[in-house]
Amino acid sequence: MEKEMVKTEVVPAMQLMPLVDILDGTEGVTMWFEIPGASAKDVSIEVHDGVMSMSAKSSLRRNGRAIEFKRSFRIADGVDPEKIQAKTQDGVLELHVPKSERAKVHKIKVS
């Protein structure tokens, strides 16, 4: 008796660009990414050559395919990547990118 070979096809994840709200404040930029179905362990944030890239694998599926969110932004020179803060809650990733001292508004007193 011959065994039937069952082929399993690997379907690549569907890559989506998440919606993002951006607020430019005096101390830095805060960004909120909509990443439903993704938790902190599913999120990756990297900074390389002045570009911050975010990816998040969702537990949700669309048309039978896994969902992966991806988005990249150029960040200002002088931003220390070690000072970027990130947290997730209820399908939203919040990133705070502090401004460098050079990028902050400095008022000069005129006498």
ChimeraX attribute file (.defattr): number of C-alpha atoms within 10 A of each C-alpha:
attribute: neighborCount
match mode: 1-to-1
recipient: residues
	/A:1	3
	/A:2	4
	/A:3	5
	/A:4	6
	/A:5	6
	/A:6	6
	/A:7	6
	/A:8	6
	/A:9	6
	/A:10	7
	/A:11	9
	/A:12	10
	/A:13	16
	/A:14	15
	/A:15	16
	/A:16	14
	/A:17	14
	/A:18	19
	/A:19	12
	/A:20	14
	/A:21	11
	/A:22	13
	/A:23	11
	/A:24	13
	/A:25	11
	/A:26	11
	/A:27	15
	/A:28	17
	/A:29	16
	/A:30	18
	/A:31	17
	/A:32	19
	/A:33	20
	/A:34	18
	/A:35	27
	/A:36	19
	/A:37	17
	/A:38	24
	/A:39	19
	/A:40	15
	/A:41	9
	/A:42	13
	/A:43	20
	/A:44	12
	/A:45	15
	/A:46	11
	/A:47	17
	/A:48	10
	/A:49	8
	/A:50	14
	/A:51	13
	/A:52	15
	/A:53	15
	/A:54	18
	/A:55	21
	/A:56	25
	/A:57	23
	/A:58	19
	/A:59	13
	/A:60	13
	/A:61	13
	/A:62	9
	/A:63	7
	/A:64	10
	/A:65	14
	/A:66	16
	/A:67	23
	/A:68	24
	/A:69	22
	/A:70	18
	/A:71	17
	/A:72	14
	/A:73	11
	/A:74	12
	/A:75	18
	/A:76	13
	/A:77	12
	/A:78	13
	/A:79	18
	/A:80	14
	/A:81	15
	/A:82	8
	/A:83	11
	/A:84	17
	/A:85	12
	/A:86	16
	/A:87	13
	/A:88	18
	/A:89	12
	/A:90	11
	/A:91	15
	/A:92	21
	/A:93	22
	/A:94	19
	/A:95	18
	/A:96	19
	/A:97	22
	/A:98	22
	/A:99	22
	/A:100	14
	/A:101	11
	/A:102	10
	/A:103	15
	/A:104	13
	/A:105	9
	/A:106	8
	/A:107	6
	/A:108	6
	/A:109	5
	/A:110	4
	/A:111	3
